[in-house]
């Protein structure tokens, strides 16, 4: 059986950490943030962590 190819769009968005969790950049933090609260802008700077069920499904395509 041939190897499964990497889904390039998904691999560019998600990053795999050493402990196996998948992270992604939180959306909505690039521009037009003047109307948002400081807390909301600050929270979008960090990385989002994918849920366990979603991560197990997407690990095979990365």
C-alpha positions, 0 to 999 in steps of 0.5 A: 500500500502506498504512503499517504501524502501530506496535506500541504495546506493543513501542514502550513497551518498546524504545528506539532509540539514535542508532546504531540499536541497541535497548535495554530495561530489564533485568527483576528489579530492582524489588523482592525484591532482598535475596536477590540479590548486590550485583553482580546488583542493580547489573547490572540497573540498566543497559539491555540491548541486543537482539541484532542479529538480533532488532533488525533484525526488530523495527525495522520494528514500532517 
